[in-house]
C-alpha cells in the first residue's frame, strides 16, 4: 500500500524483527496476495454447505412423519428439499426408523399420551 518494492520490505522487516522476520518466500506470497486486490489478512468465509441443520427442517420432518407414516424417503427428500444423506442423519437424530414400509417414531403420539394419561386416572 505504501508503494514499496518487495526487497525494501524484506530489508525493513529484517531490521525490525531480525531472526524472527518472515522468509523471503512468505513476503513474496503476501505481495502477490495484496496485489490481486485483497485487503484483509483474515480468511474470508467461503460459500459452502450448511454446517448445522435448520430446526425448522427437523420440526417439519417430525410433523410429516407423524401425519403420513407411509411416505417414501424420495417424497420426504423432495418435500423437505434435503439430500438423502441429510435425511438419513435427521431420521437417526430423531430416532425414527422405517419398519414394514412405515416410519415408526420412537416418541409418543398425542393419542398415545392421551391414552396413558387416561390409564393413570
C-alpha positions as a Markdown table, in Angstrom:
| # | Residue | x | y | z |
|---|---|---|---|---|
| 1 | Unk | 0.0 | 0.0 | 0.0 |
| 2 | Unk | 3.0 | 2.3 | 0.6 |
| 3 | Unk | 4.3 | 1.5 | -2.9 |
| 4 | Unk | 7.5 | -0.1 | -1.7 |
| 5 | Unk | 9.2 | -3.0 | -3.5 |
| 6 | Unk | 9.5 | -6.5 | -2.2 |
| 7 | Unk | 13.2 | -6.1 | -1.5 |
| 8 | Unk | 12.7 | -2.9 | 0.5 |
| 9 | Unk | 10.0 | -4.6 | 2.6 |
| 10 | Unk | 12.3 | -7.5 | 3.3 |
| 11 | Unk | 15.1 | -5.2 | 4.5 |
| 12 | Unk | 12.7 | -3.3 | 6.8 |
| 13 | Unk | 11.2 | -6.5 | 8.3 |
| 14 | Unk | 14.7 | -7.9 | 8.9 |
| 15 | Unk | 15.8 | -4.6 | 10.6 |
| 16 | Unk | 12.7 | -4.7 | 12.9 |
| 17 | Unk | 12.3 | -8.4 | 13.6 |
| 18 | Unk | 15.9 | -9.7 | 12.9 |
| 19 | Unk | 15.8 | -13.5 | 13.0 |
| 20 | Unk | 12.0 | -13.6 | 13.7 |
| 21 | Unk | 11.2 | -12.0 | 10.3 |
| 22 | Unk | 9.2 | -14.0 | 7.8 |
| 23 | Unk | 11.0 | -15.7 | 4.9 |
| 24 | Unk | 11.5 | -14.2 | 1.5 |
| 25 | Unk | 9.0 | -16.7 | 0.0 |
| 26 | Unk | 6.3 | -15.6 | 2.6 |
| 27 | Unk | 6.8 | -12.0 | 1.8 |
| 28 | Unk | 6.6 | -12.7 | -2.0 |
| 29 | Unk | 3.4 | -14.6 | -1.3 |
| 30 | Unk | 1.9 | -11.7 | 0.7 |
| 31 | Unk | 2.8 | -9.3 | -2.1 |
| 32 | Unk | 1.0 | -11.4 | -4.7 |
| 33 | Unk | -1.9 | -11.7 | -2.4 |
| 34 | Unk | -2.3 | -8.0 | -1.8 |
| 35 | Unk | -1.6 | -7.1 | -5.5 |
| 36 | Unk | -4.5 | -9.3 | -6.5 |
| 37 | Unk | -6.8 | -6.9 | -4.8 |
| 38 | Unk | -7.2 | -8.4 | -1.3 |
| 39 | Unk | -7.1 | -6.0 | 1.6 |
| 40 | Unk | -7.8 | -8.2 | 4.6 |
| 41 | Unk | -5.4 | -10.7 | 6.2 |
| 42 | Unk | -8.2 | -12.6 | 7.7 |
| 43 | Unk | -9.6 | -15.7 | 5.9 |
| 44 | Unk | -12.9 | -14.9 | 4.3 |
| 45 | Unk | -15.8 | -17.2 | 4.8 |
| 46 | Unk | -16.4 | -19.1 | 1.6 |
| 47 | Unk | -19.8 | -20.3 | 0.5 |
| 48 | Unk | -20.4 | -23.9 | 1.1 |
| 49 | Unk | -22.8 | -26.3 | 2.6 |
| 50 | Unk | -24.5 | -25.6 | 5.9 |
| 51 | Unk | -22.8 | -26.9 | 9.0 |
| 52 | Unk | -26.0 | -27.1 | 11.0 |
| 53 | Unk | -29.4 | -28.3 | 10.1 |
| 54 | Unk | -32.2 | -25.8 | 10.5 |
| 55 | Unk | -34.5 | -26.5 | 13.4 |
| 56 | Unk | -37.4 | -25.7 | 11.1 |
| 57 | Unk | -36.5 | -28.6 | 8.9 |
| 58 | Unk | -36.4 | -31.1 | 11.8 |
| 59 | Unk | -39.8 | -29.9 | 13.0 |
| 60 | Unk | -41.4 | -30.2 | 9.6 |
| 61 | Unk | -39.9 | -33.7 | 9.2 |
| 62 | Unk | -41.3 | -34.7 | 12.6 |
| 63 | Unk | -44.7 | -33.3 | 11.6 |
| 64 | Unk | -44.7 | -35.1 | 8.2 |
| 65 | Unk | -43.8 | -38.4 | 9.8 |
| 66 | Unk | -46.4 | -38.1 | 12.4 |
| 67 | Unk | -49.1 | -37.4 | 9.9 |
| 68 | Unk | -48.1 | -39.6 | 7.0 |
| 69 | Unk | -46.4 | -42.8 | 8.2 |
| 70 | Unk | -46.4 | -44.5 | 4.8 |
| 71 | Unk | -44.5 | -41.7 | 2.9 |
| 72 | Unk | -41.4 | -42.8 | 1.0 |
| 73 | Unk | -38.0 | -41.4 | 1.5 |
| 74 | Unk | -38.0 | -40.0 | -2.0 |
| 75 | Unk | -41.1 | -38.0 | -1.3 |
| 76 | Unk | -39.6 | -36.8 | 2.0 |
| 77 | Unk | -36.4 | -35.7 | 0.2 |
| 78 | Unk | -38.5 | -33.8 | -2.3 |
| 79 | Unk | -40.8 | -32.2 | 0.2 |
| 80 | Unk | -38.1 | -31.1 | 2.7 |
| 81 | Unk | -35.5 | -30.4 | 0.0 |
| 82 | Unk | -32.5 | -32.1 | 1.5 |
| 83 | Unk | -30.1 | -34.8 | 0.3 |
| 84 | Unk | -30.5 | -38.5 | 1.0 |
| 85 | Unk | -27.7 | -38.5 | 3.5 |
| 86 | Unk | -29.0 | -35.5 | 5.3 |
| 87 | Unk | -32.5 | -37.1 | 5.6 |
| 88 | Unk | -30.9 | -40.3 | 7.0 |
| 89 | Unk | -29.0 | -38.2 | 9.5 |
| 90 | Unk | -32.1 | -36.3 | 10.5 |
| 91 | Unk | -34.1 | -39.5 | 10.9 |
| 92 | Unk | -31.4 | -41.1 | 13.0 |
| 93 | Unk | -31.1 | -38.0 | 15.2 |
| 94 | Unk | -34.9 | -38.0 | 15.8 |
| 95 | Unk | -34.8 | -41.8 | 16.4 |
| 96 | Unk | -37.2 | -42.6 | 13.6 |
| 97 | Unk | -36.8 | -45.7 | 11.6 |
| 98 | Unk | -38.6 | -47.4 | 8.8 |
| 99 | Unk | -40.4 | -50.6 | 9.7 |
| 100 | Unk | -42.6 | -52.5 | 7.3 |
| 101 | Unk | -42.8 | -49.6 | 4.9 |
| 102 | Unk | -43.8 | -47.2 | 7.6 |
| 103 | Unk | -41.9 | -44.7 | 9.6 |
| 104 | Unk | -42.1 | -45.5 | 13.2 |
| 105 | Unk | -41.0 | -42.7 | 15.5 |
| 106 | Unk | -39.7 | -43.5 | 19.0 |
| 107 | Unk | -41.8 | -40.8 | 20.6 |
| 108 | Unk | -45.3 | -41.0 | 21.8 |
| 109 | Unk | -48.0 | -39.5 | 19.6 |
| 110 | Unk | -50.7 | -37.3 | 21.0 |
| 111 | Unk | -53.2 | -40.3 | 21.0 |
| 112 | Unk | -50.7 | -42.4 | 23.0 |
| 113 | Unk | -50.1 | -39.7 | 25.5 |
| 114 | Unk | -53.9 | -39.2 | 26.0 |
| 115 | Unk | -54.4 | -43.0 | 26.5 |
| 116 | Unk | -51.6 | -43.2 | 29.0 |
| 117 | Unk | -53.0 | -40.1 | 30.9 |
| 118 | Unk | -56.4 | -41.8 | 30.9 |
| 119 | Unk | -55.0 | -45.0 | 32.4 |
| 120 | Unk | -53.3 | -43.2 | 35.2 |
| 121 | Unk | -56.6 | -41.6 | 36.3 |
